[in-house]
Amino acid sequence: MKSEEYSPADIEALVLKAQNGDQDSFATLFDVWFDRVYRYTAYRVDAAECEDIVSEIFLKLVQYLPQYKSRSGIGFGAWLFRMAHNTIIDWYRKKKALLGSDIETDEEDFFSKVVDEQPLPNQQVNSLYDYERVYRFLKKLKPDHREVLELKFLEGFNNKEISAITGKSEGNIRITQLRALKEMREFMKDDEA
């Protein structure tokens, strides 16, 4: 099942049961969120390391789930994605320390790894061209701009949830989103000229 098939109240109920030791509820949470967390991670890291990082994220979920507390407007999904965000940042820091690599350079292929698993039926004819065009423009954005647009438009989080995931204020998220969209429009205008 997908996370969209569960209401926020359903997710919170599953979390509460999992916190009380119900393994079936935890398994359901895993099934519901795995694909989205995997996709979010795959956008940001090398394919060879993606599975290890996703495993680490869900191990942290097991470890920290008892500490999770629902807050108004910031649900379990935002909390889990914040954990994923932090785990990925830690991975980049470790990689940089070991290899002396540049995090900005490592993220150059950020959106080139995106795979559209199931295109919408009404987009099948022109979707490949549009998809490639949008991701070509997204690749040109700064990593923080890409992340905000991806969380907003691909993952469906609201600004409050994105704020919780990234650790930036809601105002900063709105400004980043506006700047990124303006920048994308400029890229598109230049491409059409």
Buried (B, 14 or more C-beta within 10 A) or exposed (E): EEBEEBEEEEBBEBBEBBBEEEEEBBEBBBEBBBEBBBBBBBBBBEEEBBEEBBEBBBEBBEEEBEEBEBEEBBBBBBBBBBBBBBBBEEBBEEBEEEEEEEEEEBBEBBBEBBEEEEEEEEEEEEBEEEBEBBBEBBBBBBBBBBBBBBBBEBBEBBBBBBBBBBEBEBEBBBEBBEBBBEBBEEBEEEEEE
